[in-house]
Amino acid sequence: MIATLIMSAIVAAVAGLLIVPITSKTKDGDLKAKFKIQFFISVFIVAFIATATIYYVLIIDQNWTLLWPVIIVLTALGAWSASGMERNLKGILFLGSLGFGVYILAAPLFNANEKYTSAEMTQKVELKAFDETKTPASVPPKFARNKMKKAFSQVPNTSYYELGSLQIQKVNGEFVYIAPVEFSGFFKWTKGKVTPGYFKMSATDSSDNPKFIKSEMKYTTSSFLNNNVERHIRLENPTKIFYGEPQLEVDDNGKPYYIRSYGKFITARNGFDAEGIVMVDAKTGKSQTFALKDVPTFIDGAVSPEAVSLQNSYFGNYVHGFWNSKFGKKDVKLPSDEGTEANVSPIFDENGDMYYFTDFTSPKEGVDSMLGYSLTNGRTGEATYYTGNQEEAYMDSQGALQIIEKKFIEKKWHGQMPIIYNFYGEASWLTPVLDSNGFLQNYFIVSAANPELSVSGATPNEALRQYKAILSRGGSSVNGSSKQEQATIKGKIVRVYKEKSGDFTTVSFMLDNKDNYSVSSEVVPLAIYLQEGDTVEVKYINSGEVFLPVKELVIEGLVKE
């Protein structure tokens, strides 16, 4: 707060010096010194109160570059009220401030290349195959929020509070949604002073029930005056450039903290590049600043989703500069707006690291083709752009949502949070399906390259099992299904079952070791000749499923394919 008052005093003093005519004279002689002092004091007081109030209420940064419109007005007034050499000097200051204002306003026209450079991504073709033994964090936030609202009776003095914004993160190795309990208004804040805690719910298990965690928080986004966490962060860091809303994160002991991303402008006061976070203890207000490389390990979303969304727009729009983004649009790709947080969707990889997912589409209207997709590390801000298989046309997230809407048109169900995965070597959209009340009904998987290949299941893993089956029947070799090791076994066929599917046949069989296996005739054409009593050598993926997927098959007595 002291820094804010000092900055306000400096602004007020400069305002007085610019407006009050210091050396100017009237026709009758010099202006009286007493009048000038009184005029200066009056300007100083008014400017000080106005500046301090604006800084406090609007919670804006206190860098002098923000004051360029004010400086233009002050120098104009000063030049008008002065005379002689003083008028000439203040006139020069006016022209200089006007030029600086033009520089500030024109920055977006000339810094597109710098923005693109700041957002440039490592490029790859495709994601590595998803490990099918894992469960993706696929509980949609809308559904989680609905369940938390229904569990709100766990909160003491319920009428004082309401549910805050959801944040996904990893706590003690589990992927969970966190949502703070917030004040429902100013008068409830004056009575309550602190909020009682937050809700936690699994982000992978839709059957999990929300749990209310008691942990008093004094500094929250819904508190007022100096207890408002955004204002508290600003008063502690008056000159830092923030982008994005404060977000709640909890450590592995369940202690809540609010974090906010800070960074720098690209040029002038335009653009943003994240550099670190400010972290505030929600109970005590203790504030700490960390560069991105030093962020505590329990923080998953150090770079705000708003900052990631901004970087995506730089990368997609400014590949050939500003004017190309408006007119020619060569190589321009637009980031999707289907994300769950600021147009991006937070997801976790198999190592437990959080990434923000976004797909990119063509700027041409009516086109559902995806040009690529990006994953941005939530802790470091480092991003990778995946082009996908250039020989195939991938459907974008909007196209996947439209398929779901048509599939369940009578039930009026809709998809939310579409995420692309590499399932069994096939780029595929996994999307939770919700009813009109926001309750989760099932999970839908559709191939990005072949929309006719789609399944739905009660859980992500059930949908995955069905998806593997239709890929096998449709002729896919379901390669790269997981990180599990391949194994080889030799044995005798004791049971065999064959099912025709299109141009190929799916052969399921049991060996004398009582394990079951499945193979498509597209992968092993001679599998159609399998019969009970045959001795075979099988190379398979040890996935732990009921029917283990076969990679290679040698039938004793027949020519090896």
C-alpha positions as CSV (number, residue, x, y, z in Angstrom):
1,M,0.0,0.0,0.0
2,I,2.9,2.4,0.8
3,A,4.3,1.9,-2.8
4,T,0.9,2.9,-4.2
5,L,0.7,6.0,-2.1
6,I,4.3,7.0,-3.1
7,M,3.5,6.4,-6.8
8,S,0.3,8.5,-6.4
9,A,2.3,11.3,-4.8
10,I,4.8,11.3,-7.7
11,V,1.9,11.4,-10.3
12,A,0.3,14.2,-8.3
13,A,3.5,16.2,-8.2
14,V,4.1,15.8,-11.9
15,A,0.5,16.9,-12.6
16,G,1.1,20.0,-10.5
17,L,4.3,20.9,-12.3
18,L,2.8,20.4,-15.7
19,I,-0.5,22.3,-15.1
20,V,0.6,25.2,-12.9
21,P,2.3,28.0,-14.9
22,I,5.7,28.4,-13.1
23,T,7.3,31.3,-15.0
24,S,4.3,32.8,-16.9
25,K,3.3,36.4,-16.4
26,T,0.1,38.4,-16.8
27,K,-0.2,41.8,-18.5
28,D,0.2,43.3,-15.0
29,G,3.3,41.4,-14.2
30,D,4.2,38.1,-12.5
31,L,1.6,35.8,-11.2
32,K,1.8,35.9,-7.4
33,A,3.9,33.2,-5.9
34,K,1.2,32.6,-3.2
35,F,-1.4,31.8,-6.0
36,K,1.0,29.4,-7.7
37,I,1.7,27.6,-4.5
38,Q,-2.1,27.3,-3.7
39,F,-2.8,26.2,-7.2
40,F,-0.1,23.6,-7.1
41,I,-1.3,22.3,-3.7
42,S,-4.9,22.1,-5.0
43,V,-3.8,20.2,-8.1
44,F,-1.6,17.9,-6.0
45,I,-4.4,17.0,-3.6
46,V,-7.0,16.3,-6.3
47,A,-4.5,14.3,-8.4
48,F,-3.2,12.4,-5.5
49,I,-6.7,11.3,-4.3
50,A,-7.8,10.5,-7.9
51,T,-4.7,8.5,-8.7
52,A,-4.7,6.5,-5.4
53,T,-8.4,5.8,-5.8
54,I,-8.0,4.6,-9.4
55,Y,-5.0,2.4,-8.5
56,Y,-6.9,0.9,-5.5
57,V,-10.3,0.3,-7.2
58,L,-9.2,-0.8,-10.6
59,I,-6.2,-2.9,-9.4
60,I,-4.1,-1.9,-12.3
61,D,-0.3,-1.9,-12.6
62,Q,1.6,1.2,-11.5
63,N,4.0,1.6,-14.3
64,W,4.4,5.1,-15.7
65,T,3.8,3.8,-19.2
66,L,0.1,3.2,-18.2
67,L,-0.2,7.0,-17.7
68,W,0.4,8.0,-21.3
69,P,-3.2,9.3,-21.9
70,V,-3.0,11.3,-18.6
71,I,0.4,12.8,-19.6
72,I,-1.0,13.9,-23.0
73,V,-3.9,15.7,-21.2
74,L,-1.6,17.3,-18.6
75,T,1.0,18.5,-21.0
76,A,-1.8,20.0,-23.2
77,L,-3.3,21.8,-20.3
78,G,0.2,23.0,-19.2
79,A,1.0,24.3,-22.6
80,W,-2.3,26.1,-22.8
81,S,-2.0,27.8,-19.4
82,A,1.7,28.8,-19.8
83,S,3.3,31.4,-21.9
84,G,6.7,32.3,-23.3
85,M,9.5,29.8,-23.1
86,E,7.5,27.7,-20.6
87,R,4.8,27.3,-23.2
88,N,7.3,26.2,-25.8
89,L,8.8,23.7,-23.4
90,K,5.5,22.2,-22.4
91,G,4.4,22.2,-26.0
92,I,7.5,20.0,-26.8
93,L,6.5,17.7,-23.9
94,F,3.0,17.6,-25.3
95,L,4.2,16.6,-28.8
96,G,6.5,14.0,-27.2
97,S,3.7,12.5,-25.1
98,L,1.5,12.5,-28.2
99,G,4.2,10.6,-30.2
100,F,4.5,8.1,-27.3
101,G,0.8,7.6,-27.3
102,V,0.9,6.8,-31.1
103,Y,3.7,4.3,-30.4
104,I,1.7,2.6,-27.7
105,L,-1.5,2.4,-29.9
106,A,0.4,1.3,-33.0
107,A,2.4,-1.5,-31.3
108,P,0.0,-4.3,-32.4
109,L,0.6,-3.4,-36.0
110,F,4.4,-3.9,-35.7
111,N,5.1,-6.5,-33.1
112,A,3.4,-9.5,-34.7
113,N,6.7,-11.1,-35.5
114,E,7.9,-10.7,-31.9
115,K,4.6,-12.2,-30.7
116,Y,5.0,-15.2,-33.0
117,T,8.6,-15.7,-31.9
118,S,7.6,-15.7,-28.2
119,A,4.9,-18.3,-28.9
120,E,6.8,-20.5,-31.4
121,M,6.3,-24.2,-30.7
122,T,8.3,-27.3,-31.2
123,Q,6.6,-29.3,-34.0
124,K,5.9,-33.0,-34.2
125,V,3.7,-35.2,-36.2
126,E,1.6,-37.2,-33.7
127,L,1.2,-37.9,-30.0
128,K,2.7,-41.1,-28.7
129,A,0.2,-43.9,-28.2
130,F,-1.9,-43.6,-25.1
131,D,-1.3,-46.2,-22.4
132,E,-4.6,-48.1,-22.3
133,T,-4.0,-49.2,-18.7
134,K,-4.3,-45.6,-17.6
135,T,-7.6,-43.6,-17.2
136,P,-7.7,-40.2,-18.8
137,A,-8.8,-37.2,-16.7
138,S,-12.1,-37.0,-18.6
139,V,-14.7,-36.0,-16.0
140,P,-16.1,-32.7,-17.5
141,P,-16.0,-29.7,-15.3
142,K,-19.7,-28.9,-15.8
143,F,-20.6,-32.3,-14.4
144,A,-18.2,-31.9,-11.5
145,R,-19.6,-28.5,-10.7
146,N,-23.1,-29.9,-10.7
147,K,-22.2,-32.6,-8.2
148,M,-20.4,-30.1,-6.0
149,K,-23.4,-27.8,-5.9
150,K,-25.6,-30.8,-4.8
151,A,-23.1,-31.5,-2.0
152,F,-23.1,-27.8,-0.8
153,S,-25.0,-28.8,2.3
154,Q,-21.7,-29.9,3.8
155,V,-20.6,-26.3,4.1
156,P,-21.4,-24.6,7.5
157,N,-23.6,-21.4,7.2
158,T,-24.4,-22.4,3.6
159,S,-26.4,-19.1,3.0
160,Y,-23.2,-17.1,3.3
161,Y,-21.4,-18.8,0.4
162,E,-21.4,-20.0,-3.2
163,L,-19.2,-22.3,-5.2
164,G,-16.1,-20.7,-6.9
165,S,-14.3,-21.6,-10.1
166,L,-13.1,-25.1,-10.7
167,Q,-9.4,-25.9,-11.1
168,I,-8.0,-29.3,-12.1
169,Q,-4.7,-30.4,-10.5
170,K,-2.8,-33.4,-9.1
171,V,-2.9,-33.9,-5.4
172,N,-1.0,-36.8,-3.8
173,G,-0.8,-38.5,-7.2
174,E,-4.5,-38.2,-7.9
175,F,-6.1,-36.0,-10.5
176,V,-8.8,-33.9,-8.9
177,Y,-11.0,-30.9,-9.3
178,I,-10.7,-28.2,-6.7
179,A,-13.3,-25.5,-6.2
180,P,-13.2,-22.9,-3.4
181,V,-16.2,-21.8,-1.3
182,E,-16.6,-18.1,-2.0
183,F,-18.7,-15.3,-0.3
184,S,-22.0,-14.7,-2.0
185,G,-21.9,-10.9,-1.5
186,F,-20.5,-7.9,0.4
187,F,-22.7,-8.2,3.5
188,K,-22.0,-11.9,3.8
189,W,-18.3,-11.0,3.7
190,T,-18.7,-8.5,6.5
191,K,-20.3,-11.2,8.7
192,G,-18.2,-14.2,7.7
193,K,-14.7,-12.6,7.2
194,V,-13.2,-16.0,6.2
195,T,-14.5,-18.8,4.0
196,P,-14.6,-22.3,5.5
197,G,-12.7,-24.3,2.8
198,Y,-13.0,-25.9,-0.6
199,F,-14.4,-28.9,-2.4
200,K,-12.4,-31.7,-3.9
201,M,-13.6,-34.4,-6.5
202,S,-11.9,-36.9,-8.7
203,A,-11.3,-35.8,-12.3
204,T,-11.1,-39.5,-13.5
205,D,-13.9,-41.2,-11.7
206,S,-17.4,-39.8,-12.4
207,S,-18.9,-41.9,-9.6
208,D,-16.8,-40.1,-7.0
209,N,-18.6,-37.8,-4.6
210,P,-17.3,-34.3,-3.8
211,K,-15.7,-33.9,-0.4
212,F,-15.7,-30.7,1.5
213,I,-12.2,-29.9,3.0
214,K,-12.2,-27.6,6.0
215,S,-9.5,-25.0,5.6
216,E,-10.2,-21.4,6.4
217,M,-9.3,-18.8,3.8
218,K,-9.2,-15.1,4.5
219,Y,-7.8,-14.0,1.1
220,T,-10.2,-15.0,-1.7
221,T,-11.4,-13.7,-5.0
222,S,-14.8,-12.9,-3.4
223,S,-13.4,-11.0,-0.4
224,F,-13.5,-7.2,-0.4
225,L,-11.1,-4.4,0.3
226,N,-7.5,-5.6,1.2
227,N,-8.7,-9.1,1.7
228,N,-9.5,-9.5,-2.0
229,V,-6.7,-11.7,-3.2
230,E,-6.3,-9.9,-6.5
231,R,-6.0,-6.6,-4.8
232,H,-3.7,-8.1,-2.1
233,I,-1.4,-9.5,-4.9
234,R,-1.4,-6.1,-6.6
235,L,-0.6,-4.1,-3.5
236,E,2.3,-6.5,-2.8
237,N,3.5,-6.3,-6.4
238,P,2.5,-2.8,-7.7
239,T,4.6,-2.9,-11.0
240,K,4.2,-6.5,-12.0
241,I,2.3,-7.3,-15.2
242,F,-0.3,-10.0,-14.6
243,Y,-2.4,-11.9,-17.1
244,G,-5.3,-14.2,-16.2
245,E,-7.4,-14.7,-13.1
246,P,-6.1,-15.9,-9.7
247,Q,-6.4,-19.6,-9.4
248,L,-6.7,-21.9,-6.3
249,E,-4.0,-24.6,-5.9
250,V,-3.6,-26.9,-2.9
251,D,-0.4,-28.7,-1.8
252,D,-0.3,-32.4,-1.0
253,N,-1.2,-31.6,2.6
254,G,-4.4,-29.9,1.5
255,K,-3.3,-26.3,2.3
256,P,-4.8,-23.8,-0.2
257,Y,-2.9,-21.1,-2.1
258,Y,-3.9,-18.6,-4.7
259,I,-1.5,-18.1,-7.6
260,R,-1.4,-15.6,-10.5
261,S,0.8,-15.6,-13.5
262,Y,3.0,-12.5,-14.1
263,G,5.2,-11.7,-17.1
264,K,6.3,-8.9,-19.5
265,F,4.9,-7.0,-22.4
266,I,6.2,-8.0,-25.9
267,T,6.7,-4.4,-26.9
268,A,5.2,-1.1,-25.5
269,R,2.2,-2.2,-23.4
270,N,1.1,-4.8,-25.9
271,G,1.4,-8.6,-25.8
272,F,2.3,-10.9,-22.9
273,D,5.0,-13.5,-22.2
274,A,4.7,-15.4,-18.9
275,E,7.7,-15.4,-16.6
276,G,6.5,-16.7,-13.2
277,I,3.9,-16.7,-10.5
278,V,3.0,-14.9,-7.3
279,M,1.7,-17.3,-4.7
280,V,-0.4,-16.2,-1.7
281,D,-1.2,-18.3,1.4
282,A,-5.1,-18.1,1.4
283,K,-5.2,-18.0,5.2
284,T,-2.3,-15.7,6.2
285,G,-1.8,-13.6,3.0
286,K,1.9,-14.4,2.9
287,S,3.1,-13.7,-0.6
288,Q,6.0,-15.3,-2.5
289,T,7.3,-14.8,-6.0
290,F,8.7,-17.6,-8.2
291,A,10.2,-17.7,-11.6
292,L,8.7,-20.4,-13.8
293,K,11.8,-22.6,-13.3
294,D,11.5,-22.4,-9.5
295,V,7.7,-23.0,-9.1
296,P,6.9,-25.4,-6.3
297,T,6.3,-29.0,-7.4
298,F,2.6,-29.0,-6.3
299,I,1.7,-26.2,-8.6
300,D,0.4,-27.6,-11.9
301,G,-1.0,-24.5,-13.6
302,A,1.8,-21.9,-13.2
303,V,1.0,-20.5,-16.6
304,S,-2.6,-19.3,-16.6
305,P,-5.0,-20.7,-19.2
306,E,-5.7,-17.1,-20.4
307,A,-1.9,-16.7,-21.1
308,V,-1.8,-20.0,-23.0
309,S,-4.8,-19.1,-25.0
310,L,-3.1,-15.8,-25.9
311,Q,0.1,-17.6,-27.0
312,N,-2.0,-19.9,-29.1
313,S,-3.5,-16.9,-30.9
314,Y,0.0,-15.5,-31.6
315,F,1.2,-18.8,-33.0
316,G,-1.9,-19.4,-35.2
317,N,-2.4,-15.8,-36.5
318,Y,1.0,-14.2,-36.8
319,V,3.0,-16.8,-38.8
320,H,3.5,-14.2,-41.6
321,G,2.9,-11.0,-39.6
322,F,0.0,-8.8,-38.7
323,W,-1.4,-7.8,-42.1
324,N,-1.4,-11.4,-43.3
325,S,-3.6,-12.3,-40.3
326,K,-6.2,-9.8,-41.5
327,F,-6.1,-10.2,-45.3
328,G,-4.2,-12.9,-47.1
329,K,-4.3,-15.3,-44.2
330,K,-1.6,-17.6,-45.7
331,D,-0.9,-20.5,-43.3
332,V,-3.1,-18.9,-40.6
333,K,-4.7,-21.4,-38.2
334,L,-7.3,-20.4,-35.7
335,P,-7.2,-21.9,-32.2
336,S,-10.5,-23.6,-31.1
337,D,-12.8,-22.0,-28.6
338,E,-14.1,-25.4,-27.3
339,G,-11.8,-25.5,-24.3
340,T,-13.1,-25.6,-20.7
341,E,-10.9,-22.8,-19.4
342,A,-10.3,-19.7,-21.5
343,N,-10.6,-21.7,-24.7
344,V,-8.1,-24.3,-23.6
345,S,-8.6,-27.7,-21.8
346,P,-6.2,-28.8,-19.1
347,I,-5.3,-32.5,-19.3
348,F,-2.6,-34.7,-17.7
349,D,-0.2,-37.0,-19.4
350,E,0.8,-40.5,-18.1
351,N,3.6,-38.9,-16.0
352,G,1.2,-36.7,-14.2
353,D,2.3,-33.4,-15.9
354,M,-0.5,-31.0,-16.8
355,Y,-0.8,-29.7,-20.3
356,Y,-3.3,-27.3,-22.0
357,F,-4.8,-28.8,-25.1
358,T,-6.0,-26.7,-28.1
359,D,-6.9,-27.7,-31.7
360,F,-6.4,-25.4,-34.6
361,T,-8.7,-25.1,-37.6
362,S,-8.9,-23.2,-40.9
363,P,-10.0,-19.5,-40.9
364,K,-12.3,-20.4,-43.8
365,E,-15.9,-20.6,-42.7
366,G,-17.7,-23.9,-42.9
367,V,-14.6,-26.0,-42.7
368,D,-14.4,-28.7,-39.9
369,S,-10.9,-29.9,-40.9
370,M,-8.3,-29.7,-38.1
371,L,-4.9,-28.2,-39.1
372,G,-3.2,-29.4,-36.0
373,Y,-3.2,-29.3,-32.2
374,S,-1.0,-28.1,-29.4
375,L,-0.1,-29.1,-25.9
376,T,1.4,-26.5,-23.6
377,N,3.1,-27.5,-20.4
378,G,1.2,-25.9,-17.5
379,R,4.3,-25.4,-15.4
380,T,6.9,-24.2,-17.9
381,G,4.8,-22.8,-20.8
382,E,6.7,-24.8,-23.3
383,A,4.5,-25.9,-26.2
384,T,4.5,-28.6,-28.9
385,Y,2.4,-28.3,-32.1
386,Y,1.3,-31.6,-33.7
387,T,0.5,-31.5,-37.4
388,G,-1.1,-34.9,-37.5
389,N,-0.7,-37.3,-40.5
390,Q,-0.6,-34.9,-43.5
391,E,-1.9,-37.7,-45.7
392,E,-5.2,-37.8,-43.8
393,A,-7.8,-35.0,-43.1
394,Y,-8.5,-34.8,-39.4
395,M,-11.8,-33.6,-38.1
396,D,-11.6,-30.7,-35.6
397,S,-13.2,-30.5,-32.1
398,Q,-16.3,-28.8,-33.5
399,G,-16.8,-31.6,-36.0
400,A,-16.6,-34.2,-33.2
401,L,-19.2,-32.2,-31.1
402,Q,-21.5,-32.1,-34.1
403,I,-21.3,-35.8,-34.6
404,I,-22.3,-36.3,-30.9
405,E,-25.2,-33.9,-31.2
406,K,-26.5,-35.8,-34.3
407,K,-25.9,-39.1,-32.6
408,F,-28.1,-38.2,-29.6
409,I,-30.4,-35.7,-31.2
410,E,-33.5,-37.3,-29.7
411,K,-32.1,-37.3,-26.2
412,K,-30.7,-33.8,-26.6
413,W,-27.3,-34.8,-25.3
414,H,-24.2,-32.8,-26.1
415,G,-20.5,-33.2,-25.8
416,Q,-18.1,-31.2,-23.7
417,M,-14.3,-31.1,-23.4
418,P,-13.2,-32.9,-26.6
419,I,-9.6,-34.1,-26.4
420,I,-7.6,-35.8,-29.1
421,Y,-5.6,-38.9,-28.2
422,N,-3.5,-41.5,-30.1
423,F,-5.6,-44.6,-29.3
424,Y,-4.0,-47.8,-30.8
425,G,-2.2,-45.7,-33.5
426,E,-5.4,-43.9,-34.5
427,A,-5.9,-40.1,-33.9
428,S,-9.2,-40.1,-32.0
429,W,-11.4,-37.7,-30.1
430,L,-12.5,-38.6,-26.6
431,T,-15.5,-36.6,-25.5
432,P,-17.7,-36.8,-22.3
433,V,-21.4,-36.7,-23.2
434,L,-23.8,-34.8,-21.0
435,D,-27.6,-34.5,-20.9
436,S,-29.5,-31.2,-20.9
437,N,-29.1,-30.9,-17.1
438,G,-25.3,-31.2,-17.3
439,F,-25.1,-34.8,-15.9
440,L,-22.6,-37.2,-17.4
441,Q,-24.2,-40.0,-19.5
442,N,-21.4,-41.7,-21.3
443,Y,-18.1,-41.2,-23.2
444,F,-17.8,-41.0,-26.9
445,I,-14.8,-41.9,-29.0
446,V,-14.6,-41.1,-32.7
447,S,-11.7,-41.4,-35.2
448,A,-10.4,-38.0,-36.3
449,A,-9.6,-39.4,-39.8
450,N,-12.5,-41.8,-40.1
451,P,-15.7,-40.4,-38.4
452,E,-17.6,-43.6,-39.2
453,L,-15.5,-45.3,-36.6
454,S,-17.1,-44.3,-33.3
455,V,-18.2,-45.9,-30.0
456,S,-19.7,-44.9,-26.7
457,G,-19.3,-46.4,-23.2
458,A,-20.2,-45.8,-19.6
459,T,-16.5,-45.2,-18.7
460,P,-13.5,-44.1,-20.8
461,N,-12.0,-47.6,-20.4
462,E,-15.1,-49.3,-21.5
463,A,-15.3,-47.1,-24.5
464,L,-11.6,-47.9,-25.2
465,R,-12.3,-51.6,-25.2
466,Q,-15.1,-51.2,-27.7
467,Y,-13.0,-48.9,-29.8
468,K,-10.2,-51.5,-30.0
469,A,-12.7,-54.0,-31.1
470,I,-14.1,-51.9,-34.0
471,L,-10.6,-50.9,-35.1
472,S,-9.7,-54.6,-35.3
473,R,-12.8,-55.5,-37.2
474,G,-12.3,-52.5,-39.5
475,G,-8.8,-53.7,-40.5
476,S,-6.7,-51.7,-38.1
477,S,-3.6,-53.3,-36.7
478,V,-4.1,-51.5,-33.4
479,N,-0.4,-50.8,-33.1
480,G,1.1,-48.8,-30.3
481,S,-1.7,-49.4,-27.9
482,S,0.3,-48.9,-24.7
483,K,3.7,-48.9,-23.1
484,Q,3.3,-52.6,-22.1
485,E,5.8,-55.1,-23.3
486,Q,5.2,-57.6,-26.1
487,A,5.4,-61.3,-25.2
488,T,5.6,-64.5,-27.2
489,I,4.1,-67.9,-26.3
490,K,3.7,-71.2,-28.0
491,G,0.7,-73.5,-27.3
492,K,-2.3,-75.5,-28.6
493,I,-5.6,-74.1,-29.7
494,V,-8.5,-75.4,-27.5
495,R,-11.3,-73.1,-28.6
496,V,-11.7,-70.8,-31.6
497,Y,-14.3,-68.3,-32.7
498,K,-14.5,-66.4,-36.0
499,E,-16.6,-63.3,-36.8
500,K,-16.9,-61.7,-40.2
501,S,-16.6,-57.9,-40.2
502,G,-16.5,-56.1,-43.6
503,D,-13.7,-57.4,-45.7
504,F,-11.9,-59.0,-42.8
505,T,-12.4,-61.6,-40.1
506,T,-11.8,-61.3,-36.4
507,V,-10.5,-64.5,-34.9
508,S,-10.7,-65.1,-31.2
509,F,-9.0,-68.2,-29.7
510,M,-8.0,-69.8,-26.4
511,L,-4.7,-71.6,-25.9
512,D,-4.1,-74.5,-23.5
513,N,-2.8,-72.0,-21.0
514,K,-6.4,-70.7,-20.7
515,D,-5.5,-67.2,-22.0
516,N,-7.6,-65.7,-24.7
517,Y,-6.3,-63.9,-27.8
518,S,-7.8,-61.9,-30.7
519,V,-6.4,-61.1,-34.2
520,S,-7.8,-59.6,-37.4
521,S,-7.2,-61.4,-40.7
522,E,-5.9,-58.1,-42.0
523,V,-2.9,-58.5,-39.6
524,V,-2.5,-62.3,-40.1
525,P,-4.4,-63.4,-43.2
526,L,-3.8,-67.1,-42.5
527,A,-5.6,-66.8,-39.2
528,I,-8.9,-67.7,-41.0
529,Y,-7.6,-71.3,-41.1
530,L,-7.2,-71.6,-37.4
531,Q,-8.9,-74.6,-35.8
532,E,-9.0,-76.5,-32.6
533,G,-5.9,-78.6,-32.1
534,D,-3.5,-76.4,-34.1
535,T,-0.1,-75.6,-32.5
536,V,0.7,-71.9,-32.8
537,E,3.4,-69.4,-31.8
538,V,1.8,-66.1,-30.8
539,K,3.4,-62.7,-30.4
540,Y,1.0,-60.4,-28.5
541,I,0.7,-57.3,-26.4
542,N,0.5,-58.2,-22.7
543,S,-2.2,-55.7,-21.9
544,G,-4.0,-57.6,-19.2
545,E,-7.3,-57.6,-21.0
546,V,-9.6,-60.6,-21.4
547,F,-8.6,-60.9,-25.1
548,L,-5.0,-60.1,-25.7
549,P,-4.2,-58.3,-29.0
550,V,-2.1,-60.4,-31.3
551,K,0.8,-58.8,-33.3
552,E,2.1,-61.9,-35.1
553,L,0.9,-65.5,-35.5
554,V,2.6,-68.6,-36.8
555,I,0.5,-71.7,-37.4
556,E,2.6,-74.9,-37.3
557,G,2.4,-76.7,-40.6
558,L,1.4,-73.7,-42.6
559,V,3.6,-71.2,-44.4
560,K,4.5,-68.2,-42.2
561,E,2.9,-65.1,-43.5
